[in-house]
């Protein structure tokens, strides 16, 4: 029996895929002769690309300091958009044939346009207008219309039509991935979760950069085997991560493995975590409508979650509230990408909600690189503060 | 030889309207009237159908007014920051939120009133990351004001189609039903139709006025334009605003005919891009007094409230020509749906500031063509930390203009946060830029 999740071959594979994602994509191209398209935001309907035989890979940064994007992006734009553009400008995405963005925040939008214009190998780029108002009843129709145009553009570019059966196959593969990833997150409800937030991040983000069918196979086998693994660490404080995209290994290692107090992430509410895969495509005939509805009604990104007349609340907040209860969360780390307006716009209300729930929370501002020492002190201080009542027992 | 100059005859009319606007909103409830708050980009003809006594408060101009009164702004900003708002969020919004959180309302002359007058409802649009969420949180601060935001992010006007317009129209139809519910009033389609027609007339008139500034000497300088353009953002569907613009149009036309300029000595023409640093408008006076430099307009003052043809159908060239009114387009507005369809189409297609978020290319063409059409010698760009939307593409535009032989200066600042502007440094930038172009200081 394997004694550690880290020693499981599947986990090693997830990490390898994550760390060597560019090499994976290049090899995939060599092997299949297919095209690779980078996508900037998780609202891109990957199923349509996948149905066309394209490998969709998420455009990610490297968490390395850079200075080459300053002529194109304002300093006040978020580190993620700078980092991703920097990767393109440095030639690390030289294998991409295309790039696309489903309308999300302005920062990514600007980064995407600069990427599409300035990365030389890009032969197809598509800005996909996707509804911002996902809480209005007309958003699904509108998204479907835009997905039709997106599909047409992909077909025109590849010179091949995408059939219903192609879409069915893609929906099946993607839904399976979502179901498996949901199971991974369900595991973490346990009193003694077998995996950490770092493992979960590696699993989710690797699924964003490799062929889903291949990823599904490994993930399915991982789920079978992980049941046999005896957790080898103290869980400590059960943390939930809420925020922007976060795929920085150093941050997870710091909080889960590098502190004086044990702590474990039991849930990540971000687009490198649950927001990416939550919610299935309910395929019932009209494929594009079904895909559109899944993307519109998934747990929304804060860029898209706002009041609309009869609906006053934020759907994301309702989701967070449920997770805190069901996953028995002790405290929340709000990890927000510096300058990320959508998150910043939610944070005062989010903190109010957490206060009302009596859930301790800490706000960390993420940058290209993280101030590890400072973060350690702050997270440890929060955990210490949570235990202060013990003094009086 | 110097240029003849004279004050604008309609100046006081514009100032008076603005004073009344803020006071009307304040006093609305005393008369049983309705007040609503929202973005200056909201579809303001839509609430107009609730009656002739409906008074809006548009957030961006309010935020700019607050910024102008620096002491008020500092208190507002610090109040809202203490509640957890990040400093890099929209400057207008933080002034607005801070004003609500302080429970103090600012009139156009700087007078402070307590408490902040709570709207009956918030009605806004969403195109950047901020607008809907601005009013979502404002509503929370106000204890739960009903709020409705229309998603308008359907892409640029030249790619508009019926489906995209329909998406917005359906949301507006829902909004009317919602407004009836939250106000208890019956909606009047005739008032809506009139408001939609007025909106188009106001916006098109402002475009025509802007076009007149292509003349030399320029009949207007941008600091004065700030007082004129804002009517399109306060209440453009108001008949009184149409009348103000008709009056201004005649006056500017007459100034052109008589050779009356904005400056006694116009030796340098430039355009700008972003909202200006409102607490530091003296930048414009510095340029005028020291260099005879006149700002003949900007993507902001022209693009925000005017209606232009914009990108051609192929998406290749930007056309700075006024958009047609319904009458000029031969479009008959006869009922609610046709009115909503027109206002949706008109704004989505012809509102310049709703175009350039969708690609660098649009804004590059828009800016390049403005420099050419208004015969500008240069562009002075404000790298504005106060608005991520208006700052979008600015550095790409800068790169493009420089490559195309246009002189560009940049300075960093914030439209609505007085703490983020370095006056001495900005003047240094201006001096260096002018020196590099060989423009002598006036003696």
Interface residues (C-beta under 8 A of the other chain):
Chain A: X70 X71 X72 X73 X74 X76 X77 X103 X105 X106 X107 X109 X110 X113 X114 X117 X127 X129 X131 X132 X133 X136 X137 X138 X139 X141 X142 X145 X302 X303 X306 X307 X308 X309 X310 X312 X314 X339 X341 X342 X344 X345 X346 X347 X348 X349 X351 X352
Chain B: X83 X84 X85 X86 X88 X89 X90 X126 X127 X128 X129 X130 X132 X133 X134 X135 X136 X137 X139 X140 X144 X146 X147 X148 X149 X150 X151 X153 X154 X155 X163 X164 X167 X170 X171 X174 X175 X178 X357 X358 X359 X360 X383 X385 X388 X389 X391 X392 X393 X394 X395 X396 X399
